[in-house]
Amino acid sequence: MTIAPARSTHFETTLSTGQQVLRTEANALLLMADNLAQNFVDAVDLIYNSTGRIILSGMGKSGHIARKIAATLASTGTPAYFVHPAEASHGDLGMITTNDICLVLSNSGETPELSDIIAHTRRFAIPLIGIASRPDSTLLKSADVALLLPNAPEACTIGMAPTTSTTATLALGDAIAVAVMERRNFRKENFRTFHPGGKLGAQLLKVSALMHSDEELPLVSDTTSIAETILTMTAKTFGVAGLVDKDGALIGIITDGDLRRNLTGLMEKTAGDVAYRQPRHVRSDMLAVEALGMMNQNKINCLFVTDAANRPIGLLRIHDCLRAGVA
C-alpha cells in the first residue's frame, strides 16, 4: 500500500506565491505585447539589414539575458556575440566594428559599466538599440532605437529582485529574433546547420544522411530467379530486395516474409512472382524522423529511397534511424 506524502504546512502559501509570480510576469508580457510599436519594427529592420554582427551587452542579470538572446540570434541565422561591458572598457571594445549593431540591455538604463560601450557607439556611428524600463534613462536617450520595458512590478515580495524585468527582456529578445528569423525565411534545413549535435540535430537529419546507397542496394528484376534473388538479399544483408523494371524504376519489394509466404514451389518462381507490387518509398530530402514515422505506422523495417523518376537511390532501415538518435 502506497502512502501519499503529507502536505507541507506551507503548501497553500507556497502555491499561492508561485501562482502570483507567474501571473505577475504573464501580465507584464501581455502589457508589452499590446504596446509593441514602430520602434520594434525599426529594431528588426536594423538587425535584418546589418552586414556585421549583433553585439549584445548587459551587466549582472541583464548580462545573462543578453547572452541568451545572442545565442538565440546566432542559432537562427543572425551572427551575434556577447561582449561583457566591464571587459569592453579594458580592450574588448575592439571587438565592435562599424559594421556591427549593438543591442544593449539595462533595466534602469543607468548601469555605469555600460557607459563606455554607449560612448563607443556614438563616437563611431555604430547603430545602438537599447532596452530599458525608463524612457528618460541615459541608455534609451542615447539609443538610435529605444525599446521600453513595461511599467510592471517585479514579481518578488520586496519588489527589487530582477524577475518581471528580466522575463520581459528575454521575451522581447525572443520576439526580435523570431521576427528577424521570419524575415530571413529561415527554415528547418537552415536550423540543422547550426544544431548538428544532440537530440535536436538528430531530429533534423534528412534521409540522405542515413540511407545506404550505390553498390549496397539489393536490386533484382522481374525475371531474376528466386535462387539469385536470395543470393542478392543475403549478400547485401538487408533481408530485402527491390524489384525494378527495364528503366530502373522501383515496381516492387521482396522481403523474407514474402519468401516464406511463397514456399510452395518457391525455387521454380521468379522475383516478379513473389514481389509485393505497391512498395512504400521516400525521397532523400525527407526528414528522417518523418520516414521513421512512416515505418512505424505501416509496421515495416525499411524503405527504399527513390529519385524523381522513381529509381531507387538508397535504402533506409529503422535501425539506422534509431542508431542516429532519431525517435
C-alpha positions, 0 to 999 in steps of 0.5 A: 500500500502506497502512502501519499506524502503529507502536505507541507504546512506551507503548501497553500502559501507556497502555491499561492506565491508561485501562482502570483509570480507567474501571473505577475510576469504573464501580465507584464508580457501581455502589457508589452505585447499590446504596446509593441510599436514602430520602434520594434519594427525599426529594431528588426529592420536594423538587425535584418539589414546589418552586414556585421554582427549583433553585439549584445551587452548587459551587466549582472542579470541583464548580462545573462539575458543578453547572452541568451538572446545572442545565442538565440540570434546566432542559432537562427541565422543572425551572427551575434556575440556577447561582449561583457561591458566591464571587459569592453572598457579594458580592450574588448571594445575592439571587438565592435566594428562599424559594421556591427549593431549593438543591442544593449540591455539595462533595466534602469538604463543607468548601469555605469559599466555600460557607459563606455560601450554607449560612448563607443557607439556614438563616437563611431556611428555604430547603430545602438538599440537599447532596452530599458524600463525608463524612457528618460534613462541615459541608455534609451536617450542615447539609443538610435532605437529605444525599446521600453520595458513595461511599467510592471512590478517585479514579481518578488515580495520586496519588489527589487529582485530582477524577475518581471524585468528580466522575463520581459527582456528575454521575451522581447529578445525572443520576439526580435529574433523570431521576427528577424528569423521570419524575415530571413525565411529561415527554415528547418534545413537552415536550423540543422546547420547550426544544431548538428549535435544532440537530440535536436540535430538528430531530429533534423537529419534528412534521409540522405544522411542515413540511407545506404546507397550505390553498390549496397542496394539489393536490386533484382528484376522481374525475371531474376530467379528466386535462387539469385534473388536470395543470393542478392538479399543475403549478400547485401544483408538487408533481408530485402530486395527491390524489384525494378523494371527495364528503366530502373524504376522501383515496381516492387519489394521482396522481403523474407516474409514474402519468401516464406509466404511463397514456399510452395514451389518457391525455387521454380518462381521468379522475383516478379512472382513473389514481389509485393507490387505497391512498395512504400518509398521516400525521397532523400530530402525527407526528414528522417524522423518523418520516414521513421514515422512512416515505418512505424505506422505501416509496421515495416523495417525499411524503405527504399529511397527513390529519385524523381523518376522513381529509381531507387537511390538508397535504402533506409532501415529503422535501425539506422534511424534509431542508431542516429538518435532519431525517435 
